Amino acid sequence: MSDSSRLLDEQTRYSMRICRRQRAISKQEGPICSSNLSFTYVSIWPPVLEPAAGEGAMQIEFPIEFIVQGTPVSQQAKRAESREEWKGRVKSASSSAIPQPHFASDERIAVTLYYFSDEPMAGDIDNIVKPILDALSRHIYIDDRQVERIVAQKFEPPNVFTFSRPTPKFAEAIGGQRPNLYVRVSNDPFEELS
């Protein structure tokens, strides 16, 4: 099979998954995707495959964990450049936790955000969530509408906190240089609720 045939086959399978996902998201009966698959490629294929080179894109194995160094930027930041730079840092940090190239997931998503600050946080914790979700959209997952659960917490000095069984990456965030943001993305929104 030639590289172009293999890529077309991957595009076809991916487009079919996207159509199924769009139906699930919209909860509508019947197809909402065009039966002309080339239309689907034009509208969604290039932005979600990262990068196009390589043997073929791989699926992300969840959960993934990564750390972003620095202070999160609020959705309400006055400088749009600051938000875009922060989104770039989040996306870059996440790249170390996923295969390259990869498909953005079409599954249900849960996101955990733990911010370890070096001083009391100036803004509200809820204002840092949206830029992080936007940075992961079309990269880890297709759309942030897939996110069904978000846990966000800040850990400011001098508050004392203990965790019974942190993962190695989480332990690195706890004991690492501050400020940092620990991010965990899972495809099981109910994992900690059962």
N, C-alpha and C positions, 0 to 999 in steps of 0.2 A: 504494500500500500504506500503510495507516495505521500510526501509531507502534506501537500495540499489536500489530498483525499482524506488523510487522517484529521486534518484541521476542520474540514467541512463536516466530517462525521461527528467530531466533538462539538461543533457549533450546532448541529441538528439536535443532538442529545441535550445540550445545554438549553437551547431554545424551547424544547418541549418541557423541560423542568421549569423554566421561567413561566411558561403558560400555566402549568399546574399551580405554581406558587402564586401567580397573580389571581387565579380563581380563588385560591384559599384565602388570600388577603382580602379580596373584595367580597367574599362569601356570596358570590353570584352563581347562579346555575348556568351551565353551558359555557362555551368558549368565549373568552374575552380577548384572546390573541388572534391576530390575523392568521388565516390559513396559509398565507404567503410567507413562508419562513424567512425569505430574504428580507422582508420588511422587519422582522424581529431582529435579524442581525444588524441592520442599519441602526435600529433604535437602541439596542442594549448590548450587543456583543462586544464591540471594542472597549467600552469603559470598564467592563467587569473582569476581563481577562488580564492578568498582570504577570509579567509582561508577555507579549505574544511569542517570544522566542522560546526554544527548548523543545523537548520531546513531546510535551503536552501538559496541559494544566492538571494540577492535582487537587483533590478535595482537602479541605482543612479538617484536621482531626481535633475535635474539641475535648476538653476545655483547653484554651490557650491562656497563657499568663505572660505579662511583660511589664516593664517598669519604664516610666517616662521621667527623666530628670527635670527638675525645675518646678516653678509655680504655675499651676493651671491658669489659663486666661478665661475670664468670664465672658459669657455671651454678650454682656452689656459693655464690654470694653469699648472705649471711644475710638481706638485705632483699629480699623479693619485689618491692617497689616499684622498687628499683634495676634489677632485671632487666627489668621491664615498661617502664620509662622508656627503657632502652637499646634494647629491641626496637622501641619507637616511633621512636627516632632512626634506626635502621637502615631501617625501612620508609619513613620520611619522606625520607631521603637517596636511597633507590632510586627514589622517585617521579619524580625529575627525569630519570631515564634511560629511562623507559618511557612509552608513549602513554597518554593519559587520555581516556576510560575504556579499560580493557583486560581481556582474559581472562587468568587465570592459565594458564600453559603446562601441557600434559599430556605434554611431551617428557622425554627423559632429560636429566639436568642434571649439570654440573660446576661447582664453586664454588672460586674462588681467593681466599684471605684473606691479605693482607700487612699486618701491624701494624707501623707506624713509631712507636716509642715515644720519649719524650723522656728517659727514664731506664730503668734495668734493670727488667724486668717482674717484679712480685712473685709472680704465680701461674704456672700452667702454660698453655702455648699451647692445649692440647687442651680446656681448660675454657671457652674463649671461643667455641668453634665452635657448640655446640648453641643458645645463645640467638640467634645470627645466623641459623642455618638455620630456627629457629622463626619468626623475624620475617619471613622471606621466604616461608614456607609460606602458602598460600591468598592470596598476593599476587603473587609472581613465578611460582611453580609451585604445583600443587595440594596436594601432600603431600611432605614431606621424604624419603619412600621413593623418590622419583624421583631423588634425588641419588646418583649412582654414583661420583663422584670428588670428593675434597676435597683441596686443597693449602692448608696453613696454615703461615705462617712469620712469625717476629718479627725485626725489624731494630732492635737496640738500639745506642745510642751506647756506646762509640766505634768499633764495628765498621764497617769500610769495605766497601762493596759497589758493584758496577757492573752495569748492565744494558745490553745491546747495542742493543736497539731498543724502548725503552718507548713505549707509546701516549701520546698527549697527557694523558689522564686519569691514567695511571700516573705520568708525569713530574710532574704536579701533586701527586700524593701524596708522591712522593720528595722534592720540593723544598718542599713546603708546610709549614704550621704543624703542629707535633707536639704531642700525639699524634694520630694519625689511622689509620684503617683503610681500606685499599683493598680493594674487593670487585669481583670479576669473575664473572659468571654466564654460562655458555655452555650450549648444547644439544648440544655435541659432547664427550662424556667422554673421547674419545681424541685430541683435537686436538693436544696436545703430545707424544703418544707415537709418532706416525708419523714 
